[in-house]
Amino acid sequence: MISKSKSGQCRLHNVQFYNLLPRGINCLAVNNGSSKLALSRDDGTIEIWNLSAAPFMEKSIPGYEKVSVEALCWVGDRLFSVGLAGSLIEWDLRLLTVKNTILLTGNAAWCMDVSHDERRLAVGTEGGYISVYNVENDDIQYEKILDKQEGRIVCVRFDWSGDFLVTGSVDAVRVWDLKKGHAIHKMTTGRSARDKETIVWSLLVLKDFTIVSGDSRGKIMFFDGNLGTAIDSITVSKADILSLTIDREEKFLYVTGVEPIIRLYQRVEVTKANEKVKSFVRTLNRRYHTHDIKALDMYRDKLVSGGVDGSMIISSFPPFVVDTYHPLLEAPSSAVAQDARIVLLKYVNYLELWTLSSPSVESRKVLQIRSKLDEHIVAAAISPDARWIIYSSEATIRLFRFEHQQGGESRLIPIRAVPEQFEPCYGVQFTNDSKGVFIFKREGVIEYFGFSEEEDFDHKQTIETAKWFTEKIHLTTVSQDSNYLVCASLCCAIVVFKREKFGRWKRLTTLPKYKLPPTAISIQPNSPVLAAVFSDHKIFQYDFSDYRFIFTSYLKLEKMKVSTNKIVSSIVFDPRNDDCMILQHDSCVFVLHFEEDEQPSQTPRKRRDSGKVGSASNEESAPVKRYSLSALKQYSRLVSICWLGTDEMVAVEANPLSMVEHLPPAFRRKVFGKA
């Protein structure tokens, strides 16, 4: 769909044929120390989110076909996972690869937990074995295996001392003494019917060794871990209870499961048999999700939830705040070939190419490219003239020459003869003249390749970035004249590169570090000015020809009545007006318009390098600018925005219908007197 433009305005292309499928959340784990969240999806993908300010996805580890991740846990800044493949895996979060792998006794693993002192890690398996490992000193050492029990271990929890382990399985909850390796208590749950087993899906162990279990009968039960006796039982739902979590003060208990309702129980003092005891009493019901909720966790005073519908929801009360993060792919998941008016859409294991509509021609699908062996696609890009297409998975990278005929047949020609430096990567960035391309490798290396007039593909330069970046480069942008490259890393560093004589790239300057990584960067089309926005909504403009900040401020999004817990994920400049910036905030598009300066511009300072954390003096010396912020358009699931030509803008939106119609049937509860 394309909207008409008036004088001084632009035509807007609404790309609504991006049909992403829902990817459910299997489990999640929060690291309160580093403000990181890890979650796994049903296609095996692991996503790492930064929760320091407004949450955003930092990086993702692609999954594989028929591989599941059933449990995640943090040990300091180390991430571990287990799944049905029967392995305990430690991940290298810098290279996004497997760091250590240990085969487990008992085949498939269903659960995992780490002790509160982060010394031990326990894994429960399908065969009824519990393996205990020592994870001190950045190592994994096998410690012991506990007695085998009948049936699978569905859930496992350490007590607060780290000397006892609590497991949940079919019809029973067991307490294990880690020193002896034996079960010292077995508490039966009972059954709703004689021939129907009760599965304990989730466990909590409180500081006073009270054990809370959630099972397939829809009940939560309370046990005394010291005596091995049942204390109380509460019927919560007609369906399975899949997840439990509790706040740090152990005052509020959150319960959820197949019935997509989160129930809040508050710990209060009640009188039972003429004695005052502390008990949990239901206070609130919240319905944020549409399908089964599989995972709950707490980040400070906020509740994080996820399930079959794929959305991660962060909520808090009081005050009542709910923020939904839809299951989109890691950005960038779309690209626009501006000269050819073609948009590339990235899916999990294939790419689609569509033409953009015009007043006389409708959009149409030109091509679909499936990855080799249906591998997950990590990065994909198309050159501005649509002549070249590159995509990369974990194991392979492919280069194609695309010959597009308007109204006719298009040809896709794979290029086999490529330089040896052309290897799998996690990022691809073409220059705006379509004569060069940057490949970003996990080892912190940038490879630059060039396309000649004879359509030869040659390696031109290797840029080592280890001395500037200690983390992944997650944002890149190239100037309109293809003479500047800006890279931003998750280590908060922003570096500007300039093309010198003979086409060689050289670092020009390093910007002062801010305390948070940027979430969006862009270069003005008519001047060497970089704009950047951070996850706490700080925004600045930096002139890297004069080496000075020319504007800095904090976006006051609360005045726009939008969530302050969503990031600005994209910046677009109108080439007709340098005083105008278009910002993508979640699914809303804002226009930031600068007014005349209240103070005269200051003398530029020739400072080539700063790069120090907290170099606020440079930003405070920026000229004061007044600006206005206005809402342009609201979307449902906006993916990206991009400028096209002189007076057009493209907005790519994920089709909300495709995310819903492929979901399984939701739990339905029969209400008396209603159909």
C-alpha positions in Angstrom: 0.0 0.0 0.0 1.3 3.5 -0.9 0.0 6.8 0.5 -0.1 10.0 -1.5 2.1 12.9 -0.7 1.6 16.6 -0.6 4.0 19.5 -0.9 6.7 19.1 1.7 5.6 15.7 2.7 6.6 12.2 1.5 4.8 9.2 0.1 4.7 6.2 2.5 5.0 2.6 1.4 3.4 0.2 3.9 5.0 -3.2 3.4 2.4 -5.6 4.9 3.4 -8.9 3.3 6.1 -9.8 5.8 4.5 -13.0 7.0 6.6 -14.1 10.0 5.6 -17.2 11.8 5.2 -17.3 15.6 8.2 -18.7 17.5 7.2 -19.8 21.0 9.3 -19.3 24.1 10.5 -22.5 25.9 12.4 -21.0 28.8 14.1 -17.9 30.1 16.7 -16.9 32.7 17.4 -13.5 34.2 20.8 -12.3 35.3 20.1 -9.5 37.8 23.7 -8.8 38.3 24.5 -7.9 34.7 20.9 -7.0 33.7 20.8 -9.6 31.0 18.1 -12.0 30.0 18.4 -15.2 28.0 15.5 -16.9 26.4 15.1 -19.9 24.1 12.5 -20.3 21.3 11.0 -23.5 20.0 13.2 -23.4 16.9 16.3 -23.7 19.1 17.3 -20.0 18.9 18.8 -18.4 22.1 18.3 -14.7 22.4 20.3 -12.4 24.7 18.4 -9.2 25.9 19.8 -6.1 27.6 17.6 -4.9 30.5 19.7 -2.1 31.8 17.3 0.6 30.5 14.7 0.0 27.8 15.0 -3.8 26.9 16.4 -4.7 23.5 17.8 -7.8 21.9 21.6 -7.6 21.9 22.4 -10.8 20.0 21.0 -14.2 19.1 22.5 -17.7 18.8 20.8 -19.5 15.8 19.2 -22.8 16.4 19.1 -25.9 14.3 16.4 -28.2 13.0 15.1 -30.7 15.6 17.2 -29.2 18.4 15.5 -27.9 21.5 16.7 -25.9 24.5 14.7 -26.9 27.6 16.5 -24.9 30.3 18.9 -22.0 30.7 20.8 -20.6 33.6 23.4 -18.0 34.4 26.6 -18.5 36.5 27.9 -15.0 36.8 28.2 -13.9 33.1 28.4 -17.5 31.9 25.4 -19.0 30.1 24.5 -22.7 30.2 21.8 -24.6 28.4 20.5 -28.2 28.3 18.1 -29.8 25.9 16.8 -33.1 24.4 20.1 -33.7 22.7 21.5 -34.8 26.1 24.3 -32.3 26.4 25.2 -29.6 28.9 26.5 -26.6 26.8 28.3 -23.5 27.9 28.1 -20.7 25.4 30.7 -18.2 24.4 28.7 -15.0 24.3 31.3 -13.0 22.5 31.8 -15.4 19.5 28.2 -16.8 19.9 29.6 -20.3 19.6 29.7 -23.4 21.9 32.5 -23.0 24.5 32.2 -26.4 26.3 30.0 -29.5 25.8 29.5 -32.3 28.3 27.5 -35.4 27.5 25.0 -36.2 30.3 24.0 -39.5 31.9 20.4 -40.3 31.2 20.0 -39.0 27.6 17.6 -36.0 27.2 17.8 -33.3 29.8 14.7 -31.5 30.9 15.8 -29.2 33.7 18.7 -27.4 35.3 19.5 -25.2 38.3 22.5 -23.5 39.8 23.1 -23.0 43.6 22.7 -19.5 45.0 26.4 -19.3 45.7 27.0 -20.2 42.0 29.3 -23.1 42.9 27.3 -26.1 41.8 25.0 -26.8 38.8 22.5 -29.7 38.7 20.9 -31.3 35.7 17.9 -33.7 35.6 17.5 -36.1 32.8 15.0 -38.4 31.1 16.6 -41.5 32.6 16.0 -40.4 36.2 19.6 -39.3 36.8 20.7 -36.1 38.5 24.2 -35.0 37.5 26.0 -32.4 39.7 28.9 -30.3 38.4 31.2 -27.8 40.0 31.3 -24.6 38.0 33.8 -22.5 40.0 36.9 -20.8 38.5 35.4 -20.5 35.0 35.5 -24.3 34.6 33.1 -27.3 34.6 34.1 -30.2 36.7 32.0 -33.4 37.2 31.3 -33.8 40.9 28.8 -36.6 41.4 25.7 -38.4 40.2 22.8 -39.0 42.6 20.9 -42.2 43.0 18.8 -43.1 40.0 15.0 -42.7 40.4 12.2 -44.2 38.3 10.9 -41.9 35.6 12.2 -38.6 34.3 13.3 -35.6 36.3 11.0 -32.8 35.2 12.2 -30.0 37.4 15.1 -29.4 39.9 15.9 -26.7 42.5 18.7 -26.1 45.0 17.8 -25.0 48.5 19.3 -21.7 49.8 22.2 -23.5 51.6 23.3 -25.4 48.5 23.5 -28.7 50.5 20.1 -30.1 49.4 18.4 -30.6 46.1 14.6 -30.7 45.4 13.3 -32.5 42.3 9.9 -32.9 40.8 8.8 -35.9 38.7 5.7 -38.1 38.3 3.5 -38.2 41.4 6.3 -37.1 43.8 8.6 -34.4 45.0 11.9 -35.6 46.5 14.5 -33.9 48.7 18.1 -35.0 48.1 21.2 -34.7 50.4 24.1 -33.8 48.1 26.7 -35.1 50.5 25.2 -38.5 50.8 23.8 -38.7 47.3 20.5 -40.2 48.5 16.9 -39.0 48.7 16.0 -38.2 52.3 12.3 -37.3 51.7 9.7 -38.4 49.2 6.4 -36.4 49.2 3.6 -37.7 47.1 1.2 -35.3 45.4 -1.8 -37.5 44.9 -3.8 -37.9 41.7 -7.0 -36.5 40.3 -7.9 -40.0 39.0 -6.5 -43.4 39.8 -5.2 -44.0 36.2 -4.0 -40.5 35.6 -0.4 -39.6 36.6 0.4 -36.2 38.2 3.4 -34.5 36.7 5.2 -31.9 38.9 6.1 -29.3 36.3 7.7 -26.5 38.4 9.3 -26.0 41.8 10.4 -23.2 44.2 12.4 -23.5 47.3 12.0 -20.6 49.8 14.6 -19.4 52.3 12.9 -21.3 55.2 13.0 -24.5 53.2 9.3 -24.4 52.2 8.9 -26.1 48.9 6.2 -24.9 46.4 5.2 -27.2 43.5 3.0 -26.8 40.5 1.5 -29.8 38.9 -0.7 -31.2 36.1 -3.8 -31.2 38.2 -3.8 -27.3 38.3 -2.7 -27.3 42.0 0.1 -25.7 43.9 1.3 -27.6 47.0 3.4 -26.5 49.9 5.8 -28.9 51.7 8.1 -28.6 54.7 11.5 -29.5 53.3 13.0 -30.2 56.7 10.3 -32.7 57.8 9.2 -33.9 54.3 5.5 -33.3 55.0 2.7 -31.5 53.1 1.6 -28.1 54.6 -1.1 -26.9 52.2 -2.7 -27.3 48.8 -4.4 -24.7 46.6 -6.4 -25.5 43.4 -5.4 -22.8 41.0 -6.6 -23.8 37.5 -8.4 -26.5 35.5 -5.2 -27.0 33.5 -1.5 -27.7 34.2 0.6 -25.3 36.2 3.8 -24.9 34.2 5.8 -22.2 35.9 6.2 -20.5 39.3 8.3 -17.6 40.5 8.6 -15.4 43.5 10.0 -12.0 44.3 13.2 -11.4 46.3 11.4 -10.7 49.6 9.3 -13.9 49.1 6.1 -11.8 49.6 4.5 -12.3 46.2 4.1 -15.7 44.4 3.3 -15.8 40.7 1.6 -18.9 39.2 0.7 -19.7 35.6 0.5 -22.5 33.0 -1.7 -23.9 30.2 -4.5 -21.5 31.1 -2.9 -18.2 30.0 -3.6 -16.3 33.2 -0.9 -15.1 35.7 -2.2 -15.4 39.2 -0.7 -13.4 42.0 -0.6 -14.8 45.6 0.4 -12.6 48.5 2.0 -14.0 51.7 -0.1 -12.8 54.6 -0.5 -13.8 58.3 -3.7 -15.8 58.8 -5.1 -17.8 61.8 -5.4 -21.6 61.5 -6.3 -23.8 64.4 -5.9 -20.8 66.8 -2.4 -20.3 65.5 -1.1 -17.4 63.4 0.8 -18.7 60.4 1.9 -17.2 57.1 0.0 -18.3 54.1 -0.4 -17.4 50.4 -3.7 -15.8 49.5 -4.7 -15.0 45.9 -5.0 -11.3 45.2 -4.9 -10.6 41.4 -5.4 -12.3 38.0 -3.7 -10.9 34.9 -4.2 -12.1 31.4 -1.4 -10.8 29.1 -0.9 -13.8 26.8 -3.2 -15.7 24.5 -1.7 -19.2 24.9 0.2 -21.4 27.3 2.7 -19.6 29.5 5.8 -21.7 29.9 8.3 -19.4 31.6 8.2 -16.9 34.4 11.1 -15.0 36.1 11.7 -11.8 38.1 13.9 -8.9 37.1 14.1 -6.8 40.2 10.5 -5.8 40.8 9.3 -6.7 37.3 7.8 -9.9 36.1 9.0 -11.4 32.8 6.8 -14.0 31.1 6.8 -15.9 27.8 5.1 -18.9 26.2 3.6 -20.4 23.1 2.4 -17.1 21.5 6.1 -16.0 21.3 5.7 -12.6 22.9 7.9 -11.7 25.9 5.9 -9.5 28.3 7.5 -7.5 31.1 4.9 -6.3 33.7 4.9 -4.6 37.0 2.4 -3.7 39.7 2.1 -1.1 41.2 2.2 1.0 39.1 0.4 -1.2 36.5 2.8 -1.3 33.5 2.7 -3.9 30.7 5.2 -4.0 27.8 5.0 -6.5 25.0 8.0 -7.5 22.9 6.8 -9.4 19.8 8.8 -12.4 18.4 10.6 -10.6 15.6 13.9 -11.7 14.1 17.2 -10.0 15.1 17.6 -6.7 13.2 18.2 -6.0 10.4 15.6 -8.4 9.1 14.8 -6.4 6.0 16.7 -4.3 3.4 15.7 -2.0 0.6 17.5 -1.8 -2.8 16.7 1.9 -3.3 17.9 2.2 -6.9 15.9 -0.9 -8.0 12.9 -0.4 -5.7 13.2 -3.9 -4.3 12.8 -5.0 -0.7 14.5 -8.0 0.8 12.7 -9.8 3.7 14.7 -12.2 5.9 12.9 -15.2 7.4 14.4 -18.0 9.6 15.7 -20.1 6.7 14.8 -18.3 3.5 14.7 -14.9 1.9 12.0 -13.1 -0.2 12.4 -10.4 -2.7 9.5 -8.1 -3.5 9.1 -5.1 -5.8 7.7 -1.9 -4.3 4.5 -0.6 -5.7 4.0 2.6 -7.7 0.8 4.4 -8.6 0.5 2.1 -11.7 2.2 -1.1 -10.6 1.3 -3.4 -7.6 3.9 -5.0 -5.4 4.8 -8.6 -6.5 7.0 -11.3 -5.2 10.1 -11.7 -7.4 12.1 -14.4 -5.8 12.5 -16.8 -2.9 16.0 -18.1 -1.8 16.1 -21.0 0.7 19.2 -21.6 2.8 21.3 -24.6 2.2 20.0 -27.6 4.3 17.4 -25.2 5.8 20.1 -23.6 8.1 19.1 -20.5 10.1 20.1 -17.4 8.2 22.2 -15.1 10.4 22.7 -12.2 8.0 21.5 -11.1 4.7 21.8 -8.0 2.5 21.1 -6.7 -1.0 23.1 -4.0 -2.8 21.3 -0.6 -3.5 21.2 -1.5 -7.3 19.9 -5.0 -6.5 22.7 -6.5 -8.5 24.2 -8.5 -5.6 22.7 -10.5 -2.8 24.6 -12.0 0.1 23.4 -14.3 2.9 25.2 -16.1 5.7 24.4 -18.9 8.1 26.6 -20.4 10.8 28.3 -22.7 8.4 27.9 -21.2 4.9 27.9 -17.9 3.1 26.6 -17.4 -0.4 27.0 -14.6 -3.0 24.5 -14.2 -5.9 24.3 -12.0 -8.9 20.7 -10.9 -9.4 19.4 -9.9 -12.9 16.1 -8.3 -12.5 13.8 -7.6 -15.5 10.9 -5.3 -15.0 7.8 -7.3 -15.9 9.9 -10.2 -17.1 11.8 -13.2 -15.7 14.6 -12.6 -13.2 17.7 -14.7 -13.0 19.7 -15.6 -9.8 23.3 -16.6 -10.6 25.4 -18.1 -7.7 29.0 -16.9 -7.7 31.3 -19.8 -7.0 34.7 -18.2 -7.4 35.1 -16.1 -4.2 38.2 -15.0 -2.2 39.2 -17.2 0.7 38.4 -14.3 3.1 34.8 -14.6 2.1 33.7 -16.7 5.1 30.5 -17.0 7.2 29.7 -13.8 9.2 27.1 -12.2 11.3 26.7 -8.9 9.5 26.8 -7.6 5.9 26.8 -3.9 4.9 26.9 -2.7 1.2 28.2 0.8 0.3 25.7 3.1 -1.3 27.4 3.1 -4.6 27.0 -0.7 -4.8 30.8 -1.1 -5.5 31.8 -2.5 -2.1 30.6 -4.6 0.7 31.7 -5.1 4.4 31.6 -8.5 6.0 31.7 -8.6 9.8 33.1 -11.7 11.3 32.7 -13.0 14.9 36.5 -12.7 15.6 36.2 -8.9 15.4 37.5 -8.7 11.8 35.9 -6.6 9.1 36.6 -7.8 5.5 36.1 -5.3 2.7 35.4 -6.6 -0.8 34.9 -4.7 -4.1 32.9 -5.2 -7.3 34.7 -4.2 -10.5 33.0 -3.0 -13.7 33.7 -6.4 -15.1 31.7 -7.8 -12.2 34.7 -9.4 -10.5 34.5 -9.9 -6.8 37.8 -9.2 -5.1 39.1 -8.8 -1.5 40.4 -5.3 -0.9 41.2 -5.0 2.8 41.1 -6.6 6.3 40.4 -4.3 9.2 41.3 -5.6 12.7 39.0 -4.1 15.3 40.1 -5.9 18.4 41.8 -2.8 19.9 38.5 -0.7 19.6 35.8 -3.4 20.1 35.7 -6.0 22.8 32.2 -7.1 21.9 30.0 -7.7 18.8 29.5 -4.9 16.3 25.7 -4.7 16.3 25.1 -1.4 14.3 26.7 -0.2 11.1 25.9 2.6 8.7 27.6 4.0 5.5 27.3 7.6 4.4 25.5 8.6 1.2 28.7 9.3 -0.6 30.2 5.9 0.5 33.2 7.6 2.1 32.4 7.0 5.8 31.7 3.9 7.7 30.4 4.0 11.3 30.4 0.9 13.6 28.9 0.7 17.0 29.6 -2.2 19.4 27.8 -3.7 22.4 30.9 -2.6 24.4 29.5 1.0 23.9 32.3 2.0 21.5 31.5 4.0 18.3 34.2 4.2 15.7 34.2 6.2 12.4 36.2 4.9 9.4 37.0 7.0 6.3 38.0 5.9 2.9 41.4 7.2 2.0 43.3 7.1 -1.3 43.3 3.9 -3.3 40.1 2.8 -1.6 41.7 1.9 1.7 39.7 2.4 4.9 41.3 4.0 8.0 39.9 4.9 11.4 39.1 8.6 11.6 38.0 9.0 15.2 36.5 7.2 18.2 33.6 8.9 19.9 33.4 9.3 23.7 31.9 6.2 25.3 28.5 6.4 26.9 27.4 4.0 29.7 25.0 2.2 27.4 25.3 0.8 23.9 23.4 2.6 21.1 20.3 1.2 19.6 20.2 3.2 16.4 22.8 5.2 14.3 22.6 7.0 11.0 24.6 9.6 9.0 23.0 12.7 7.5 22.9 12.4 3.7 24.2 16.0 3.1 26.9 16.4 5.8 29.3 14.2 7.9 27.0 14.3 11.0 26.3 11.1 12.9 23.1 10.7 14.9 22.8 8.1 17.7 20.1 7.0 20.2 20.7 4.9 23.3 18.5 2.6 25.2 17.8 5.2 27.8 16.6 7.5 25.0 19.6 9.8 25.0 20.2 11.2 21.6 23.1 13.1 20.1 24.5 14.4 16.9 28.3 14.4 16.3 30.1 16.2 13.5 33.1 14.0 12.8 34.6 16.5 10.3 34.9 19.0 13.2 35.2 16.4 16.0 32.5 17.9 18.2 29.0 17.3 19.4 26.4 19.6 17.9 23.4 18.4 19.8 22.6 16.2 22.8 19.4 15.6 24.7 17.0 13.0 26.2 13.9 12.2 24.3 10.8 13.0 26.4 8.7 10.1 25.2 6.4 10.2 28.2 4.9 13.4 26.8 4.0 11.5 23.6 2.0 9.0 25.8 4.1 6.0 24.6 6.0 3.4 26.6 9.4 4.6 27.9 10.4 0.9 28.1 10.8 0.6 24.3 13.9 1.6 22.4 14.3 3.8 19.3 15.4 1.2 16.8 15.9 3.2 13.6 16.8 6.8 12.5 16.0 8.1 9.0 16.9 11.4 7.5 14.9 13.4 5.0 17.5 14.4 2.4 15.4 17.5 1.6 15.6 18.9 5.2 18.7 18.5 7.5 16.6 19.8 10.4 14.3 16.8 10.4 14.9 13.3 11.8 12.4 10.4 11.6 12.6 8.0 14.5 11.2 4.5 14.9 10.1 3.9 18.5 8.8 0.4 18.8 5.8 0.4 16.4 5.3 4.2 16.3 7.1 6.6 13.9 8.0 10.0 15.3 9.3 13.2 13.6 11.9 15.2 15.4 12.2 18.7 14.0 14.9 21.2 15.0 14.1 24.8 15.5 16.5 27.7 15.3 19.4 27.7 17.7 19.0 29.7 20.9 22.8 30.1 21.3 25.4 30.7 18.6 27.5 27.7 17.5 30.7 27.2 19.5 34.2 27.1 18.1 34.9 23.6 16.7 37.6 21.7 18.6 40.0 19.5 16.7 39.8 16.5 19.0 40.4 13.3 17.2 40.2 10.8 20.0 38.3 10.5 23.2 36.9 7.0 23.7 36.7 7.4 27.5 33.7 6.3 29.4 31.8 9.2 30.9 33.3 11.9 28.7 30.4 14.1 29.4 32.2 17.4 29.0 32.2 17.1 25.3 28.5 16.6 25.2 27.7 19.3 27.6 29.5 21.8 25.4 27.2 21.1 22.5 25.1 24.0 21.3 21.6 24.2 22.7 18.9 23.3 20.2 15.2 23.4 20.6 13.2 20.7 18.9 9.7 19.4 18.7 8.6 15.8 18.6 5.4 14.7 16.8 3.8 11.3 16.1 3.6 10.4 12.4 2.0 7.0 12.3 1.2 4.1 14.6 1.7 0.4 13.6 1.0 -3.0 15.1 4.4 -4.7 14.6 6.7 -2.3 12.8 10.0 -3.9 11.8 12.0 -1.2 10.0 11.8 2.2 8.2 13.9 3.4 5.3 14.1 6.4 3.0 13.5 5.8 -0.7 14.5 8.2 -3.5 13.7 11.9 -2.9 10.2 11.9 -1.4 9.3 8.3 -0.4 9.7 6.3 2.8 9.3 2.5 3.2 7.8 1.0 6.4 8.1 -2.8 6.8 5.5 -4.3 9.1 5.2 -7.9 10.3 1.8 -9.2 9.4 0.0 -9.8 12.7 -2.4 -12.3 11.2 0.4 -14.7 10.2 1.6 -14.7 13.8 -1.8 -15.7 15.1 -3.3 -18.0 12.5 -0.4 -20.5 12.9 -0.7 -20.8 16.6 -2.2 -24.0 18.1 -5.7 -23.8 19.7 -5.7 -21.9 23.0 -7.1 -23.3 26.3 -10.8 -22.8 26.5 -12.7 -23.0 29.8 -16.4 -23.9 29.7 -18.4 -21.2 31.5 -21.8 -22.2 32.9 -24.7 -20.7 30.9 -22.5 -19.8 27.9 -21.7 -21.5 24.6 
